[in-house]
């Protein structure tokens, strides 16, 4: 499979939403309540992504970029969002806010291509380091990040999902981009 990474456009919203929902359902099974995962809607996510990709400042207040990984037919296989750190004290550091590949594309180089593009863009933007948050217990994601030179740094936070479910997240930093 040939994977190409490019800037996302509003026309990609449905594909990004499909990857978002399908990857959450596969990756977070057993980590989040079934009711949360079953309640995810590609249609609702498409609407949100259309607003985000059209530059709605209420959806993307931090000015993050979104890139998509596409196949030879331009179908969205995965996506990543990244930019200035959103956490207090981390504004000088780049953040990968989201990186997801469709489960049908896992282990096919999609995540690698997205990670590479995000890291290049953040380095070119002059950030002194890069961090991300991942859902605790997501061992597949942890292995992916570790293969790409990331490690947990002891940072942890608890976020409340819109469903009311409390999510424990771990901070990882890129070893090749010290913070």
Secondary structure, 3 states (H helix, E strand, C coil): CCCEEEECCHHHHHHHHHHHHHHHHHHCECCECHHHHHCCCHHHHHHHHHHHHCCCCCCCCCCCEEEEEECCCCCEEEEEEEEECCCCCCCCCEEEEEEEECHHHCCCCHHHHHHHHHHHHHHHCCCCCEEEEEECCCHHHHHHHHHCCEEEEEEEEEEECCCCCEEEEEEEEECCCCC
